[in-house]
Amino acid sequence: MEKRFDYVIKTANQIYVIETSFYGSGGSKLNETARSYKTLAQEVVTIDGVTFVWFTDGNGWKSARHNLEETFDVMEHIYCIADMENDVMAKIFK
């Protein structure tokens, strides 16, 4: 399957493939996105030199908390807006 990521950052040692999303309200889309990115993270981790990063936020996650927690268990790099405001990108994209 072919996947287009929102952003790609290439450093001297790593390629970071990035997805971004914001959900102001709940719904089935959040659950499907969390499941999809969980699967994607499990596939990308098998590729040397590539790291999957997901930036997501919004009140919609309150209703889909369980699926988000499951994805947190699998993904090393999942962040919210507050993380970005606290310079998480400078820490990951070295």
PDB file of N, CA, C and O in Angstrom:
ATOM      1  N   MET A   1       0.841  -1.175   0.000  1.00  0.00           N
ATOM      2  CA  MET A   1       0.000   0.000   0.000  1.00  0.00           C
ATOM      3  C   MET A   1       0.890   1.243   0.000  1.00  0.00           C
ATOM      4  O   MET A   1       1.948   1.247   0.629  1.00  0.00           O
ATOM      5  N   GLU A   2       0.475   2.274  -0.687  1.00  0.00           N
ATOM      6  CA  GLU A   2       1.210   3.529  -0.749  1.00  0.00           C
ATOM      7  C   GLU A   2       0.630   4.512   0.259  1.00  0.00           C
ATOM      8  O   GLU A   2      -0.587   4.632   0.396  1.00  0.00           O
ATOM      9  N   LYS A   3       1.512   5.211   0.959  1.00  0.00           N
ATOM     10  CA  LYS A   3       1.072   6.161   1.992  1.00  0.00           C
ATOM     11  C   LYS A   3       1.761   7.492   1.771  1.00  0.00           C
ATOM     12  O   LYS A   3       2.979   7.543   1.604  1.00  0.00           O
ATOM     13  N   ARG A   4       1.001   8.558   1.770  1.00  0.00           N
ATOM     14  CA  ARG A   4       1.549   9.914   1.722  1.00  0.00           C
ATOM     15  C   ARG A   4       1.438  10.508   3.111  1.00  0.00           C
ATOM     16  O   ARG A   4       0.358  10.560   3.698  1.00  0.00           O
ATOM     17  N   PHE A   5       2.559  10.949   3.621  1.00  0.00           N
ATOM     18  CA  PHE A   5       2.580  11.549   4.950  1.00  0.00           C
ATOM     19  C   PHE A   5       2.421  13.053   4.836  1.00  0.00           C
ATOM     20  O   PHE A   5       2.709  13.644   3.795  1.00  0.00           O
ATOM     21  N   ASP A   6       1.954  13.671   5.925  1.00  0.00           N
ATOM     22  CA  ASP A   6       1.785  15.117   5.930  1.00  0.00           C
ATOM     23  C   ASP A   6       3.124  15.833   5.795  1.00  0.00           C
ATOM     24  O   ASP A   6       3.237  16.833   5.086  1.00  0.00           O
ATOM     25  N   TYR A   7       4.134  15.311   6.482  1.00  0.00           N
ATOM     26  CA  TYR A   7       5.469  15.907   6.465  1.00  0.00           C
ATOM     27  C   TYR A   7       6.518  14.808   6.525  1.00  0.00           C
ATOM     28  O   TYR A   7       6.268  13.709   7.020  1.00  0.00           O
ATOM     29  N   VAL A   8       7.689  15.131   6.012  1.00  0.00           N
ATOM     30  CA  VAL A   8       8.852  14.255   6.131  1.00  0.00           C
ATOM     31  C   VAL A   8      10.036  15.134   6.500  1.00  0.00           C
ATOM     32  O   VAL A   8      10.284  16.154   5.858  1.00  0.00           O
ATOM     33  N   ILE A   9      10.759  14.739   7.525  1.00  0.00           N
ATOM     34  CA  ILE A   9      11.970  15.449   7.933  1.00  0.00           C
ATOM     35  C   ILE A   9      13.120  14.459   7.832  1.00  0.00           C
ATOM     36  O   ILE A   9      13.068  13.357   8.377  1.00  0.00           O
ATOM     37  N   LYS A  10      14.164  14.883   7.118  1.00  0.00           N
ATOM     38  CA  LYS A  10      15.335  14.022   6.965  1.00  0.00           C
ATOM     39  C   LYS A  10      16.503  14.667   7.688  1.00  0.00           C
ATOM     40  O   LYS A  10      16.855  15.818   7.431  1.00  0.00           O
ATOM     41  N   THR A  11      17.097  13.907   8.597  1.00  0.00           N
ATOM     42  CA  THR A  11      18.302  14.357   9.285  1.00  0.00           C
ATOM     43  C   THR A  11      19.460  13.495   8.788  1.00  0.00           C
ATOM     44  O   THR A  11      19.277  12.631   7.930  1.00  0.00           O
ATOM     45  N   ALA A  12      20.634  13.731   9.326  1.00  0.00           N
ATOM     46  CA  ALA A  12      21.803  12.962   8.899  1.00  0.00           C
ATOM     47  C   ALA A  12      21.642  11.468   9.183  1.00  0.00           C
ATOM     48  O   ALA A  12      22.191  10.637   8.458  1.00  0.00           O
ATOM     49  N   ASN A  13      20.888  11.120  10.238  1.00  0.00           N
ATOM     50  CA  ASN A  13      20.792   9.724  10.652  1.00  0.00           C
ATOM     51  C   ASN A  13      19.421   9.093  10.526  1.00  0.00           C
ATOM     52  O   ASN A  13      19.290   7.881  10.698  1.00  0.00           O
ATOM     53  N   GLN A  14      18.393   9.879  10.231  1.00  0.00           N
ATOM     54  CA  GLN A  14      17.032   9.354  10.341  1.00  0.00           C
ATOM     55  C   GLN A  14      16.095  10.074   9.378  1.00  0.00           C
ATOM     56  O   GLN A  14      16.318  11.231   9.021  1.00  0.00           O
ATOM     57  N   ILE A  15      15.057   9.380   8.971  1.00  0.00           N
ATOM     58  CA  ILE A  15      13.953   9.975   8.226  1.00  0.00           C
ATOM     59  C   ILE A  15      12.730   9.875   9.122  1.00  0.00           C
ATOM     60  O   ILE A  15      12.367   8.788   9.572  1.00  0.00           O
ATOM     61  N   TYR A  16      12.100  11.009   9.378  1.00  0.00           N
ATOM     62  CA  TYR A  16      10.901  11.065  10.202  1.00  0.00           C
ATOM     63  C   TYR A  16       9.704  11.287   9.300  1.00  0.00           C
ATOM     64  O   TYR A  16       9.642  12.287   8.584  1.00  0.00           O
ATOM     65  N   VAL A  17       8.748  10.362   9.326  1.00  0.00           N
ATOM     66  CA  VAL A  17       7.505  10.515   8.575  1.00  0.00           C
ATOM     67  C   VAL A  17       6.442  10.941   9.588  1.00  0.00           C
ATOM     68  O   VAL A  17       6.284  10.320  10.639  1.00  0.00           O
ATOM     69  N   ILE A  18       5.722  12.005   9.256  1.00  0.00           N
ATOM     70  CA  ILE A  18       4.887  12.685  10.249  1.00  0.00           C
ATOM     71  C   ILE A  18       3.443  12.808   9.773  1.00  0.00           C
ATOM     72  O   ILE A  18       3.174  13.148   8.621  1.00  0.00           O
ATOM     73  N   GLU A  19       2.539  12.527  10.676  1.00  0.00           N
ATOM     74  CA  GLU A  19       1.108  12.757  10.471  1.00  0.00           C
ATOM     75  C   GLU A  19       0.635  13.770  11.502  1.00  0.00           C
ATOM     76  O   GLU A  19       1.115  13.780  12.635  1.00  0.00           O
ATOM     77  N   THR A  20      -0.296  14.614  11.112  1.00  0.00           N
ATOM     78  CA  THR A  20      -0.863  15.614  12.005  1.00  0.00           C
ATOM     79  C   THR A  20      -2.391  15.548  11.934  1.00  0.00           C
ATOM     80  O   THR A  20      -2.963  15.301  10.873  1.00  0.00           O
ATOM     81  N   SER A  21      -3.038  15.773  13.077  1.00  0.00           N
ATOM     82  CA  SER A  21      -4.501  15.781  13.097  1.00  0.00           C
ATOM     83  C   SER A  21      -4.997  16.535  14.324  1.00  0.00           C
ATOM     84  O   SER A  21      -4.326  16.597  15.354  1.00  0.00           O
ATOM     85  N   PHE A  22      -6.184  17.102  14.187  1.00  0.00           N
ATOM     86  CA  PHE A  22      -6.841  17.787  15.294  1.00  0.00           C
ATOM     87  C   PHE A  22      -8.320  17.444  15.218  1.00  0.00           C
ATOM     88  O   PHE A  22      -8.939  17.554  14.160  1.00  0.00           O
ATOM     89  N   TYR A  23      -8.883  17.026  16.348  1.00  0.00           N
ATOM     90  CA  TYR A  23     -10.286  16.626  16.380  1.00  0.00           C
ATOM     91  C   TYR A  23     -11.040  17.445  17.425  1.00  0.00           C
ATOM     92  O   TYR A  23     -10.836  17.273  18.627  1.00  0.00           O
ATOM     93  N   GLY A  24     -11.907  18.329  16.957  1.00  0.00           N
ATOM     94  CA  GLY A  24     -12.695  19.162  17.847  1.00  0.00           C
ATOM     95  C   GLY A  24     -13.872  18.439  18.450  1.00  0.00           C
ATOM     96  O   GLY A  24     -14.410  18.858  19.475  1.00  0.00           O
ATOM     97  N   SER A  25     -14.280  17.343  17.813  1.00  0.00           N
ATOM     98  CA  SER A  25     -15.395  16.555  18.339  1.00  0.00           C
ATOM     99  C   SER A  25     -15.126  15.086  18.093  1.00  0.00           C
ATOM    100  O   SER A  25     -14.258  14.724  17.299  1.00  0.00           O
ATOM    101  N   GLY A  26     -15.885  14.237  18.786  1.00  0.00           N
ATOM    102  CA  GLY A  26     -15.696  12.797  18.689  1.00  0.00           C
ATOM    103  C   GLY A  26     -16.328  12.216  17.446  1.00  0.00           C
ATOM    104  O   GLY A  26     -16.913  12.929  16.631  1.00  0.00           O
ATOM    105  N   GLY A  27     -16.200  10.912  17.316  1.00  0.00           N
ATOM    106  CA  GLY A  27     -16.800  10.221  16.187  1.00  0.00           C
ATOM    107  C   GLY A  27     -15.978   9.025  15.773  1.00  0.00           C
ATOM    108  O   GLY A  27     -14.914   8.762  16.333  1.00  0.00           O
ATOM    109  N   SER A  28     -16.474   8.310  14.796  1.00  0.00           N
ATOM    110  CA  SER A  28     -15.815   7.082  14.357  1.00  0.00           C
ATOM    111  C   SER A  28     -14.480   7.355  13.671  1.00  0.00           C
ATOM    112  O   SER A  28     -13.608   6.487  13.652  1.00  0.00           O
ATOM    113  N   LYS A  29     -14.313   8.536  13.114  1.00  0.00           N
ATOM    114  CA  LYS A  29     -13.058   8.877  12.431  1.00  0.00           C
ATOM    115  C   LYS A  29     -11.862   8.786  13.386  1.00  0.00           C
ATOM    116  O   LYS A  29     -10.805   8.288  13.000  1.00  0.00           O
ATOM    117  N   LEU A  30     -12.016   9.253  14.607  1.00  0.00           N
ATOM    118  CA  LEU A  30     -10.924   9.189  15.577  1.00  0.00           C
ATOM    119  C   LEU A  30     -10.525   7.756  15.868  1.00  0.00           C
ATOM    120  O   LEU A  30      -9.338   7.430  15.892  1.00  0.00           O
ATOM    121  N   ASN A  31     -11.504   6.906  16.086  1.00  0.00           N
ATOM    122  CA  ASN A  31     -11.215   5.504  16.389  1.00  0.00           C
ATOM    123  C   ASN A  31     -10.495   4.835  15.228  1.00  0.00           C
ATOM    124  O   ASN A  31      -9.538   4.088  15.432  1.00  0.00           O
ATOM    125  N   GLU A  32     -10.953   5.101  14.016  1.00  0.00           N
ATOM    126  CA  GLU A  32     -10.319   4.519  12.831  1.00  0.00           C
ATOM    127  C   GLU A  32      -8.905   5.058  12.654  1.00  0.00           C
ATOM    128  O   GLU A  32      -7.997   4.303  12.305  1.00  0.00           O
ATOM    129  N   THR A  33      -8.707   6.338  12.886  1.00  0.00           N
ATOM    130  CA  THR A  33      -7.377   6.933  12.765  1.00  0.00           C
ATOM    131  C   THR A  33      -6.420   6.317  13.779  1.00  0.00           C
ATOM    132  O   THR A  33      -5.297   5.955  13.428  1.00  0.00           O
ATOM    133  N   ALA A  34      -6.848   6.195  15.019  1.00  0.00           N
ATOM    134  CA  ALA A  34      -5.996   5.611  16.055  1.00  0.00           C
ATOM    135  C   ALA A  34      -5.614   4.177  15.693  1.00  0.00           C
ATOM    136  O   ALA A  34      -4.449   3.800  15.818  1.00  0.00           O
ATOM    137  N   ARG A  35      -6.573   3.383  15.250  1.00  0.00           N
ATOM    138  CA  ARG A  35      -6.281   1.993  14.853  1.00  0.00           C
ATOM    139  C   ARG A  35      -5.330   1.953  13.659  1.00  0.00           C
ATOM    140  O   ARG A  35      -4.391   1.157  13.628  1.00  0.00           O
ATOM    141  N   SER A  36      -5.580   2.809  12.688  1.00  0.00           N
ATOM    142  CA  SER A  36      -4.762   2.850  11.485  1.00  0.00           C
ATOM    143  C   SER A  36      -3.318   3.237  11.800  1.00  0.00           C
ATOM    144  O   SER A  36      -2.381   2.626  11.286  1.00  0.00           O
ATOM    145  N   TYR A  37      -3.141   4.253  12.648  1.00  0.00           N
ATOM    146  CA  TYR A  37      -1.791   4.706  12.979  1.00  0.00           C
ATOM    147  C   TYR A  37      -1.070   3.719  13.892  1.00  0.00           C
ATOM    148  O   TYR A  37       0.157   3.623  13.867  1.00  0.00           O
ATOM    149  N   LYS A  38      -1.822   2.999  14.682  1.00  0.00           N
ATOM    150  CA  LYS A  38      -1.221   1.943  15.500  1.00  0.00           C
ATOM    151  C   LYS A  38      -0.616   0.879  14.578  1.00  0.00           C
ATOM    152  O   LYS A  38       0.520   0.451  14.782  1.00  0.00           O
ATOM    153  N   THR A  39      -1.361   0.463  13.585  1.00  0.00           N
ATOM    154  CA  THR A  39      -0.881  -0.519  12.614  1.00  0.00           C
ATOM    155  C   THR A  39       0.299   0.032  11.826  1.00  0.00           C
ATOM    156  O   THR A  39       1.295  -0.662  11.621  1.00  0.00           O
ATOM    157  N   LEU A  40       0.187   1.266  11.392  1.00  0.00           N
ATOM    158  CA  LEU A  40       1.262   1.901  10.638  1.00  0.00           C
ATOM    159  C   LEU A  40       2.544   1.984  11.467  1.00  0.00           C
ATOM    160  O   LEU A  40       3.631   1.720  10.952  1.00  0.00           O
ATOM    161  N   ALA A  41       2.427   2.341  12.723  1.00  0.00           N
ATOM    162  CA  ALA A  41       3.596   2.428  13.609  1.00  0.00           C
ATOM    163  C   ALA A  41       4.274   1.070  13.740  1.00  0.00           C
ATOM    164  O   ALA A  41       5.502   0.988  13.753  1.00  0.00           O
ATOM    165  N   GLN A  42       3.488   0.014  13.836  1.00  0.00           N
ATOM    166  CA  GLN A  42       4.043  -1.326  13.956  1.00  0.00           C
ATOM    167  C   GLN A  42       4.773  -1.743  12.675  1.00  0.00           C
ATOM    168  O   GLN A  42       5.737  -2.506  12.736  1.00  0.00           O
ATOM    169  N   GLU A  43       4.327  -1.257  11.530  1.00  0.00           N
ATOM    170  CA  GLU A  43       4.988  -1.567  10.264  1.00  0.00           C
ATOM    171  C   GLU A  43       6.251  -0.721  10.075  1.00  0.00           C
ATOM    172  O   GLU A  43       7.285  -1.238   9.653  1.00  0.00           O
ATOM    173  N   VAL A  44       6.170   0.562  10.381  1.00  0.00           N
ATOM    174  CA  VAL A  44       7.304   1.463  10.169  1.00  0.00           C
ATOM    175  C   VAL A  44       8.477   1.109  11.074  1.00  0.00           C
ATOM    176  O   VAL A  44       9.629   1.275  10.672  1.00  0.00           O
ATOM    177  N   VAL A  45       8.215   0.632  12.273  1.00  0.00           N
ATOM    178  CA  VAL A  45       9.296   0.298  13.205  1.00  0.00           C
ATOM    179  C   VAL A  45      10.212  -0.792  12.633  1.00  0.00           C
ATOM    180  O   VAL A  45      11.342  -0.943  13.097  1.00  0.00           O
ATOM    181  N   THR A  46       9.755  -1.538  11.655  1.00  0.00           N
ATOM    182  CA  THR A  46      10.576  -2.586  11.044  1.00  0.00           C
ATOM    183  C   THR A  46      11.507  -2.046   9.957  1.00  0.00           C
ATOM    184  O   THR A  46      12.320  -2.797   9.420  1.00  0.00           O
ATOM    185  N   ILE A  47      11.401  -0.763   9.627  1.00  0.00           N
ATOM    186  CA  ILE A  47      12.214  -0.153   8.568  1.00  0.00           C
ATOM    187  C   ILE A  47      13.359   0.625   9.215  1.00  0.00           C
ATOM    188  O   ILE A  47      13.130   1.611   9.915  1.00  0.00           O
ATOM    189  N   ASP A  48      14.570   0.182   8.980  1.00  0.00           N
ATOM    190  CA  ASP A  48      15.739   0.864   9.547  1.00  0.00           C
ATOM    191  C   ASP A  48      15.837   2.291   9.032  1.00  0.00           C
ATOM    192  O   ASP A  48      15.674   2.547   7.839  1.00  0.00           O
ATOM    193  N   GLY A  49      16.106   3.218   9.947  1.00  0.00           N
ATOM    194  CA  GLY A  49      16.321   4.602   9.575  1.00  0.00           C
ATOM    195  C   GLY A  49      15.065   5.428   9.390  1.00  0.00           C
ATOM    196  O   GLY A  49      15.138   6.582   8.967  1.00  0.00           O
ATOM    197  N   VAL A  50      13.897   4.844   9.704  1.00  0.00           N
ATOM    198  CA  VAL A  50      12.624   5.562   9.546  1.00  0.00           C
ATOM    199  C   VAL A  50      11.876   5.538  10.869  1.00  0.00           C
ATOM    200  O   VAL A  50      11.770   4.497  11.518  1.00  0.00           O
ATOM    201  N   THR A  51      11.359   6.697  11.262  1.00  0.00           N
ATOM    202  CA  THR A  51      10.582   6.837  12.497  1.00  0.00           C
ATOM    203  C   THR A  51       9.260   7.519  12.178  1.00  0.00           C
ATOM    204  O   THR A  51       9.223   8.527  11.473  1.00  0.00           O
ATOM    205  N   PHE A  52       8.183   6.962  12.700  1.00  0.00           N
ATOM    206  CA  PHE A  52       6.848   7.530  12.522  1.00  0.00           C
ATOM    207  C   PHE A  52       6.521   8.425  13.715  1.00  0.00           C
ATOM    208  O   PHE A  52       6.667   8.012  14.866  1.00  0.00           O
ATOM    209  N   VAL A  53       6.076   9.656  13.435  1.00  0.00           N
ATOM    210  CA  VAL A  53       5.717  10.619  14.473  1.00  0.00           C
ATOM    211  C   VAL A  53       4.298  11.106  14.192  1.00  0.00           C
ATOM    212  O   VAL A  53       3.946  11.415  13.054  1.00  0.00           O
ATOM    213  N   TRP A  54       3.487  11.169  15.256  1.00  0.00           N
ATOM    214  CA  TRP A  54       2.104  11.635  15.112  1.00  0.00           C
ATOM    215  C   TRP A  54       1.857  12.766  16.090  1.00  0.00           C
ATOM    216  O   TRP A  54       2.032  12.618  17.299  1.00  0.00           O
ATOM    217  N   PHE A  55       1.446  13.905  15.536  1.00  0.00           N
ATOM    218  CA  PHE A  55       1.019  15.050  16.335  1.00  0.00           C
ATOM    219  C   PHE A  55      -0.496  15.124  16.247  1.00  0.00           C
ATOM    220  O   PHE A  55      -1.053  15.276  15.160  1.00  0.00           O
ATOM    221  N   THR A  56      -1.161  15.017  17.388  1.00  0.00           N
ATOM    222  CA  THR A  56      -2.619  15.069  17.389  1.00  0.00           C
ATOM    223  C   THR A  56      -3.111  15.737  18.666  1.00  0.00           C
ATOM    224  O   THR A  56      -2.424  15.730  19.688  1.00  0.00           O
ATOM    225  N   ASP A  57      -4.291  16.306  18.597  1.00  0.00           N
ATOM    226  CA  ASP A  57      -4.848  16.988  19.757  1.00  0.00           C
ATOM    227  C   ASP A  57      -6.331  17.233  19.513  1.00  0.00           C
ATOM    228  O   ASP A  57      -6.857  16.914  18.447  1.00  0.00           O
ATOM    229  N   GLY A  58      -6.995  17.801  20.505  1.00  0.00           N
ATOM    230  CA  GLY A  58      -8.388  18.190  20.374  1.00  0.00           C
ATOM    231  C   GLY A  58      -9.282  17.504  21.386  1.00  0.00           C
ATOM    232  O   GLY A  58      -8.974  16.423  21.888  1.00  0.00           O
ATOM    233  N   ASN A  59     -10.389  18.152  21.673  1.00  0.00           N
ATOM    234  CA  ASN A  59     -11.362  17.622  22.631  1.00  0.00           C
ATOM    235  C   ASN A  59     -12.024  16.333  22.156  1.00  0.00           C
ATOM    236  O   ASN A  59     -12.579  15.589  22.964  1.00  0.00           O
ATOM    237  N   GLY A  60     -11.973  16.068  20.887  1.00  0.00           N
ATOM    238  CA  GLY A  60     -12.573  14.842  20.360  1.00  0.00           C
ATOM    239  C   GLY A  60     -11.987  13.586  20.969  1.00  0.00           C
ATOM    240  O   GLY A  60     -12.663  12.562  21.061  1.00  0.00           O
ATOM    241  N   TRP A  61     -10.727  13.659  21.388  1.00  0.00           N
ATOM    242  CA  TRP A  61     -10.081  12.484  21.965  1.00  0.00           C
ATOM    243  C   TRP A  61     -10.662  12.090  23.310  1.00  0.00           C
ATOM    244  O   TRP A  61     -10.435  10.971  23.772  1.00  0.00           O
ATOM    245  N   LYS A  62     -11.403  12.976  23.948  1.00  0.00           N
ATOM    246  CA  LYS A  62     -12.013  12.620  25.238  1.00  0.00           C
ATOM    247  C   LYS A  62     -12.970  11.439  25.083  1.00  0.00           C
ATOM    248  O   LYS A  62     -13.072  10.594  25.972  1.00  0.00           O
ATOM    249  N   SER A  63     -13.665  11.386  23.957  1.00  0.00           N
ATOM    250  CA  SER A  63     -14.619  10.298  23.737  1.00  0.00           C
ATOM    251  C   SER A  63     -13.960   9.056  23.146  1.00  0.00           C
ATOM    252  O   SER A  63     -14.570   7.987  23.119  1.00  0.00           O
ATOM    253  N   ALA A  64     -12.722   9.185  22.673  1.00  0.00           N
ATOM    254  CA  ALA A  64     -12.025   8.054  22.061  1.00  0.00           C
ATOM    255  C   ALA A  64     -10.750   7.732  22.831  1.00  0.00           C
ATOM    256  O   ALA A  64      -9.782   7.219  22.269  1.00  0.00           O
ATOM    257  N   ARG A  65     -10.763   8.032  24.094  1.00  0.00           N
ATOM    258  CA  ARG A  65      -9.580   7.889  24.944  1.00  0.00           C
ATOM    259  C   ARG A  65      -8.996   6.470  24.912  1.00  0.00           C
ATOM    260  O   ARG A  65      -7.777   6.300  24.882  1.00  0.00           O
ATOM    261  N   HIS A  66      -9.858   5.463  24.918  1.00  0.00           N
ATOM    262  CA  HIS A  66      -9.370   4.071  24.951  1.00  0.00           C
ATOM    263  C   HIS A  66      -8.522   3.750  23.719  1.00  0.00           C
ATOM    264  O   HIS A  66      -7.432   3.192  23.840  1.00  0.00           O
ATOM    265  N   ASN A  67      -9.020   4.100  22.547  1.00  0.00           N
ATOM    266  CA  ASN A  67      -8.263   3.822  21.324  1.00  0.00           C
ATOM    267  C   ASN A  67      -6.962   4.615  21.280  1.00  0.00           C
ATOM    268  O   ASN A  67      -5.948   4.124  20.784  1.00  0.00           O
ATOM    269  N   LEU A  68      -6.991   5.817  21.790  1.00  0.00           N
ATOM    270  CA  LEU A  68      -5.772   6.620  21.827  1.00  0.00           C
ATOM    271  C   LEU A  68      -4.756   5.991  22.778  1.00  0.00           C
ATOM    272  O   LEU A  68      -3.563   5.959  22.476  1.00  0.00           O
ATOM    273  N   GLU A  69      -5.217   5.497  23.916  1.00  0.00           N
ATOM    274  CA  GLU A  69      -4.326   4.827  24.870  1.00  0.00           C
ATOM    275  C   GLU A  69      -3.679   3.598  24.244  1.00  0.00           C
ATOM    276  O   GLU A  69      -2.491   3.353  24.454  1.00  0.00           O
ATOM    277  N   GLU A  70      -4.438   2.827  23.484  1.00  0.00           N
ATOM    278  CA  GLU A  70      -3.883   1.651  22.807  1.00  0.00           C
ATOM    279  C   GLU A  70      -2.783   2.046  21.837  1.00  0.00           C
ATOM    280  O   GLU A  70      -1.773   1.353  21.718  1.00  0.00           O
ATOM    281  N   THR A  71      -2.977   3.148  21.154  1.00  0.00           N
ATOM    282  CA  THR A  71      -1.967   3.622  20.209  1.00  0.00           C
ATOM    283  C   THR A  71      -0.739   4.125  20.958  1.00  0.00           C
ATOM    284  O   THR A  71       0.388   3.899  20.516  1.00  0.00           O
ATOM    285  N   PHE A  72      -0.940   4.805  22.085  1.00  0.00           N
ATOM    286  CA  PHE A  72       0.173   5.248  22.924  1.00  0.00           C
ATOM    287  C   PHE A  72       1.047   4.062  23.349  1.00  0.00           C
ATOM    288  O   PHE A  72       2.268   4.188  23.442  1.00  0.00           O
ATOM    289  N   ASP A  73       0.425   2.927  23.602  1.00  0.00           N
ATOM    290  CA  ASP A  73       1.162   1.744  24.031  1.00  0.00           C
ATOM    291  C   ASP A  73       2.111   1.227  22.954  1.00  0.00           C
ATOM    292  O   ASP A  73       3.110   0.576  23.263  1.00  0.00           O
ATOM    293  N   VAL A  74       1.803   1.513  21.703  1.00  0.00           N
ATOM    294  CA  VAL A  74       2.579   1.000  20.572  1.00  0.00           C
ATOM    295  C   VAL A  74       3.560   2.039  20.029  1.00  0.00           C
ATOM    296  O   VAL A  74       4.675   1.698  19.633  1.00  0.00           O
ATOM    297  N   MET A  75       3.147   3.298  20.011  1.00  0.00           N
ATOM    298  CA  MET A  75       3.954   4.355  19.382  1.00  0.00           C
ATOM    299  C   MET A  75       4.868   5.040  20.386  1.00  0.00           C
ATOM    300  O   MET A  75       4.450   5.403  21.485  1.00  0.00           O
ATOM    301  N   GLU A  76       6.109   5.207  19.990  1.00  0.00           N
ATOM    302  CA  GLU A  76       7.056   5.944  20.828  1.00  0.00           C
ATOM    303  C   GLU A  76       6.864   7.453  20.674  1.00  0.00           C
ATOM    304  O   GLU A  76       7.075   8.213  21.619  1.00  0.00           O
ATOM    305  N   HIS A  77       6.463   7.876  19.476  1.00  0.00           N
ATOM    306  CA  HIS A  77       6.406   9.310  19.181  1.00  0.00           C
ATOM    307  C   HIS A  77       4.990   9.758  18.826  1.00  0.00           C
ATOM    308  O   HIS A  77       4.620   9.829  17.653  1.00  0.00           O
ATOM    309  N   ILE A  78       4.208  10.057  19.860  1.00  0.00           N
ATOM    310  CA  ILE A  78       2.877  10.631  19.682  1.00  0.00           C
ATOM    311  C   ILE A  78       2.792  11.829  20.625  1.00  0.00           C
ATOM    312  O   ILE A  78       3.036  11.711  21.826  1.00  0.00           O
ATOM    313  N   TYR A  79       2.439  12.986  20.057  1.00  0.00           N
ATOM    314  CA  TYR A  79       2.527  14.239  20.804  1.00  0.00           C
ATOM    315  C   TYR A  79       1.301  15.110  20.579  1.00  0.00           C
ATOM    316  O   TYR A  79       0.541  14.928  19.628  1.00  0.00           O
ATOM    317  N   CYS A  80       1.137  16.077  21.502  1.00  0.00           N
ATOM    318  CA  CYS A  80       0.031  17.030  21.412  1.00  0.00           C
ATOM    319  C   CYS A  80       0.591  18.446  21.242  1.00  0.00           C
ATOM    320  O   CYS A  80       1.806  18.640  21.203  1.00  0.00           O
ATOM    321  N   ILE A  81      -0.291  19.412  21.144  1.00  0.00           N
ATOM    322  CA  ILE A  81       0.123  20.804  20.953  1.00  0.00           C
ATOM    323  C   ILE A  81       0.989  21.284  22.110  1.00  0.00           C
ATOM    324  O   ILE A  81       1.981  21.977  21.884  1.00  0.00           O
ATOM    325  N   ALA A  82       0.641  20.934  23.335  1.00  0.00           N
ATOM    326  CA  ALA A  82       1.445  21.354  24.493  1.00  0.00           C
ATOM    327  C   ALA A  82       2.875  20.840  24.383  1.00  0.00           C
ATOM    328  O   ALA A  82       3.820  21.541  24.745  1.00  0.00           O
ATOM    329  N   ASP A  83       3.035  19.612  23.882  1.00  0.00           N
ATOM    330  CA  ASP A  83       4.381  19.065  23.678  1.00  0.00           C
ATOM    331  C   ASP A  83       5.152  19.926  22.679  1.00  0.00           C
ATOM    332  O   ASP A  83       6.335  20.207  22.870  1.00  0.00           O
ATOM    333  N   MET A  84       4.476  20.335  21.624  1.00  0.00           N
ATOM    334  CA  MET A  84       5.124  21.165  20.608  1.00  0.00           C
ATOM    335  C   MET A  84       5.535  22.512  21.202  1.00  0.00           C
ATOM    336  O   MET A  84       6.618  23.019  20.909  1.00  0.00           O
ATOM    337  N   GLU A  85       4.681  23.081  22.026  1.00  0.00           N
ATOM    338  CA  GLU A  85       4.998  24.360  22.671  1.00  0.00           C
ATOM    339  C   GLU A  85       6.175  24.231  23.629  1.00  0.00           C
ATOM    340  O   GLU A  85       6.843  25.220  23.929  1.00  0.00           O
ATOM    341  N   ASN A  86       6.430  23.029  24.107  1.00  0.00           N
ATOM    342  CA  ASN A  86       7.556  22.769  25.014  1.00  0.00           C
ATOM    343  C   ASN A  86       8.772  22.205  24.278  1.00  0.00           C
ATOM    344  O   ASN A  86       9.603  21.524  24.878  1.00  0.00           O
ATOM    345  N   ASP A  87       8.872  22.488  22.990  1.00  0.00           N
ATOM    346  CA  ASP A  87      10.047  22.159  22.162  1.00  0.00           C
ATOM    347  C   ASP A  87      10.322  20.678  21.967  1.00  0.00           C
ATOM    348  O   ASP A  87      11.483  20.284  21.858  1.00  0.00           O
ATOM    349  N   VAL A  88       9.304  19.860  21.921  1.00  0.00           N
ATOM    350  CA  VAL A  88       9.542  18.430  21.718  1.00  0.00           C
ATOM    351  C   VAL A  88      10.198  18.170  20.358  1.00  0.00           C
ATOM    352  O   VAL A  88      10.963  17.217  20.214  1.00  0.00           O
ATOM    353  N   MET A  89       9.908  19.002  19.374  1.00  0.00           N
ATOM    354  CA  MET A  89      10.488  18.770  18.047  1.00  0.00           C
ATOM    355  C   MET A  89      12.014  18.919  18.054  1.00  0.00           C
ATOM    356  O   MET A  89      12.714  18.182  17.360  1.00  0.00           O
ATOM    357  N   ALA A  90      12.514  19.849  18.820  1.00  0.00           N
ATOM    358  CA  ALA A  90      13.968  20.006  18.918  1.00  0.00           C
ATOM    359  C   ALA A  90      14.605  18.783  19.569  1.00  0.00           C
ATOM    360  O   ALA A  90      15.766  18.468  19.306  1.00  0.00           O
ATOM    361  N   LYS A  91      13.853  18.103  20.408  1.00  0.00           N
ATOM    362  CA  LYS A  91      14.373  16.917  21.079  1.00  0.00           C
ATOM    363  C   LYS A  91      14.333  15.684  20.180  1.00  0.00           C
ATOM    364  O   LYS A  91      15.223  14.837  20.250  1.00  0.00           O
ATOM    365  N   ILE A  92      13.305  15.580  19.336  1.00  0.00           N
ATOM    366  CA  ILE A  92      13.212  14.367  18.518  1.00  0.00           C
ATOM    367  C   ILE A  92      13.981  14.481  17.208  1.00  0.00           C
ATOM    368  O   ILE A  92      14.623  13.517  16.792  1.00  0.00           O
ATOM    369  N   PHE A  93      13.933  15.622  16.558  1.00  0.00           N
ATOM    370  CA  PHE A  93      14.538  15.766  15.227  1.00  0.00           C
ATOM    371  C   PHE A  93      15.977  16.243  15.332  1.00  0.00           C
ATOM    372  O   PHE A  93      16.300  17.357  14.919  1.00  0.00           O
ATOM    373  N   LYS A  94      16.836  15.405  15.883  1.00  0.00           N
ATOM    374  CA  LYS A  94      18.253  15.756  16.051  1.00  0.00           C
ATOM    375  C   LYS A  94      19.037  15.354  14.826  1.00  0.00           C
ATOM    376  O   LYS A  94      20.248  15.564  14.772  1.00  0.00           O
TER     377      LYS A  94
END
